[in-house]
Amino acid sequence: GQQVMQIPQYQHVQEGEDFTTYCNSSTTLSNIQWYKQRPGGHPVFLIQLVKSGEVKKQKRLTFQFGEAKKNSSLHITATQTTDVGTYFCALNTGTASKLTFGTGTRLQVTL
Amino acid sequence: EPEVTQTPSHQVTQMGQEVILRCVPISNHLYFYWYRQILGQKVEFLVSFYNNEISEKSEIFDDQFSVERPDGSNFTLKIRSTKLEDSAMYFCASSGHNEQFFGPGTRLTVL
């Protein structure tokens, strides 16, 4: 099945620093979703990207879908302690189909 | 805001015993899923369910697993004879279209 790698596995930043996680696939993706999982919590949907080269923003979060639709990134500007958690990209192949999660990037933010 | 609920939050069982994990999806959703997450690892798809039947299942979902929607509101995952390696967090999710809403999870510990 499709495999999705995320890098880095773990990142520790000081509050106020920026953070980026990258999601890479060997095959072209129809769309990509991003989820956040707080420690001890469940995945929470952040966004879906569909179009080649698409860029979407949610406050301090910027999501990008690569031109070739094989990679995606999530960038957080000026991290806060509330950003702590694991960020997963996830693929689905169609409406309401299963999600294939990436390996995740765990973000730790300290003061 | 509507949410997916799961019971119990934590289940401890002996190897070889049967367990039933329960979920109440969001009421107007039509697509239901079970995922599992072994501690520290990524979220893995188990099964999807639509129109009262399984629409897709992973290789993890062998004949020890079954799902049921017995009464139009509950959605259950049964593991017939648990193994040590079934210890994980099990998440139920439901979807109306693309975004999947996850429940808080059931932590299953098999001794």
Interface residues (C-beta under 8 A of the other chain):
Chain A: N31 Q33 Q37 G41 H42 P43 V44 F45 Q48 F88 A90 N92 T95 A96 S97 K98 L99 T100 F101 G102 T103 G104
Chain B: L30 Y31 Y33 Y35 K42 V43 E44 F45 S48 Y50 E56 S58 F91 S95 G96 H97 N98 E99 Q100 F101 F102 G103 P104 G105
